[in-house]
Each structure stands twice: as structure tokens, then as C-alpha cells.
Amino acid sequence: MVSNATSYTGSGLRDWLIQRVSAVVLGAYILFLLVFFMSHSGMEYATWEGLFGQLWMKVFTFVALLSLYAHAWIGVWTVLTDYIKPVAIRVTLEVLVVLSLLTYLIWGIVVVWSI
């Protein structure tokens, strides 16, 4: 089997499955937040802090952040490999995307876990 070093898992089926599972996680997270906002019409900081102060919400947010990272990387990698043919340009863009995604992931972890 030929494996591409810049692929997420080295398998198209696994990439497809990760992207679908991550989409379900992100959909559930967004749906939960929408329902929460609709059920709390007078949103105050204390309500927001109370929600994100709970361990289960921090874990849910962390899983959503990981899902966003995986989903975005697979999607961007697919688009870049399909449309950017010069290897140097494609690898440069891939590195920039990975660095950006890692920065956002670390920043999200710091915010959610108050590190």
C-alpha cells in the first residue's frame, strides 16, 4: 500500500470515516449550543460560566475542537491535493494550514481549560 506522508491516516476510507464522525460531533455540539441559547433568553455571564465550568462541557468542547481540527485538516488536504499540483506550493500551504490549526487547537484548549 502506498502511503502519503501528508494524508491524515494514509487511508481514504479512514479519512472519510473520520470526517463523517467529526461532522456528527460538530453538529451535535452546535445543536446543543443552539438549544441552550434558545432556552436561556436572558443570557448572562454567570449562566455562560456555569455551563462551561462543568467538566462534561469542557470535555464536550475539547472533543468538538479535536473534531474540528481533524475535519478541517482532511478537507483542506483533499482540496489542496486535488487543485494545487506544484509540490512545493502545496506542501507550503499544508504546513501553514497545520500550523494554523495547531495554534487554534492549543488556543482553544487554553481557553476552555483556563490554563
C-alpha positions as CSV (number, residue, x, y, z in Angstrom):
1,M,0.0,0.0,0.0
2,V,1.3,3.4,-0.9
3,S,1.0,5.9,1.9
4,N,1.2,9.6,1.6
5,A,3.0,11.4,4.4
6,T,0.7,14.4,4.3
7,S,-2.5,12.3,4.5
8,Y,-4.2,12.2,7.8
9,T,-4.4,8.4,8.2
10,G,-2.9,7.1,5.0
11,S,-6.3,5.5,4.1
12,G,-9.0,7.2,2.1
13,L,-11.7,5.1,3.9
14,R,-10.4,6.1,7.3
15,D,-10.2,9.8,6.3
16,W,-13.8,9.6,5.0
17,L,-15.0,8.0,8.3
18,I,-13.1,10.5,10.5
19,Q,-14.6,13.3,8.5
20,R,-18.1,11.9,8.9
21,V,-17.8,11.2,12.6
22,S,-16.2,14.6,13.2
23,A,-19.1,16.2,11.3
24,V,-21.6,14.4,13.6
25,V,-19.7,15.6,16.7
26,L,-19.6,19.2,15.5
27,G,-23.3,19.0,14.5
28,A,-24.2,17.8,18.0
29,Y,-22.1,20.5,19.6
30,I,-23.7,23.3,17.5
31,L,-27.2,21.9,18.1
32,F,-26.6,21.7,21.8
33,L,-25.4,25.3,21.9
34,L,-28.4,26.5,19.8
35,V,-30.9,24.8,22.1
36,F,-29.0,26.2,25.2
37,F,-29.2,29.7,23.7
38,M,-32.9,29.4,22.9
39,S,-33.8,28.0,26.3
40,H,-31.9,30.8,28.1
41,S,-33.3,34.0,26.7
42,G,-31.7,36.3,29.3
43,M,-28.2,35.0,28.8
44,E,-25.8,36.4,31.4
45,Y,-22.1,35.8,32.1
46,A,-23.0,33.7,35.1
47,T,-25.1,31.3,33.0
48,W,-22.4,31.0,30.4
49,E,-19.7,30.5,33.1
50,G,-21.9,27.9,34.8
51,L,-22.2,25.9,31.6
52,F,-18.5,26.0,30.7
53,G,-17.5,25.5,34.3
54,Q,-18.8,21.9,34.2
55,L,-16.4,19.1,33.4
56,W,-18.7,17.4,30.9
57,M,-19.0,20.6,28.9
58,K,-15.2,21.1,28.9
59,V,-14.8,17.6,27.6
60,F,-17.5,18.1,25.0
61,T,-15.9,21.3,23.9
62,F,-12.5,19.6,23.8
63,V,-13.9,16.7,21.7
64,A,-15.5,19.3,19.4
65,L,-12.2,21.1,19.0
66,L,-10.4,17.9,18.1
67,S,-13.2,17.1,15.7
68,L,-12.9,20.5,14.1
69,Y,-9.1,20.0,13.7
70,A,-9.5,16.6,12.1
71,H,-12.4,17.7,9.9
72,A,-10.7,20.8,8.7
73,W,-7.3,19.1,8.0
74,I,-8.9,16.3,5.9
75,G,-11.0,18.7,4.0
76,V,-8.2,21.2,3.3
77,W,-5.7,18.4,2.5
78,T,-8.2,16.9,0.0
79,V,-8.7,20.3,-1.7
80,L,-5.0,21.1,-1.8
81,T,-4.0,17.7,-3.3
82,D,-6.8,18.0,-5.9
83,Y,-6.2,21.5,-7.1
84,I,-2.6,22.5,-6.2
85,K,-0.3,20.5,-8.4
86,P,3.2,22.1,-7.8
87,V,4.5,20.1,-4.8
88,A,6.5,23.0,-3.2
89,I,3.4,25.3,-3.1
90,R,1.1,22.5,-1.9
91,V,3.5,21.4,0.9
92,T,4.0,25.0,1.9
93,L,0.2,25.6,2.1
94,E,-0.2,22.3,4.0
95,V,2.4,23.3,6.6
96,L,0.7,26.7,7.0
97,V,-2.7,25.1,7.5
98,V,-1.3,22.6,10.0
99,L,0.4,25.3,12.0
100,S,-2.7,27.4,12.0
101,L,-4.9,24.5,13.1
102,L,-2.5,23.6,15.8
103,T,-2.4,27.2,17.0
104,Y,-6.2,27.3,17.1
105,L,-6.4,23.9,18.9
106,I,-3.9,24.9,21.6
107,W,-5.6,28.3,22.0
108,G,-8.9,26.6,22.4
109,I,-7.5,24.2,25.0
110,V,-6.1,27.1,26.9
111,V,-9.4,29.0,26.9
112,V,-11.6,26.0,27.8
113,W,-9.4,24.6,30.5
114,S,-8.2,28.0,31.8
115,I,-4.6,27.1,31.6
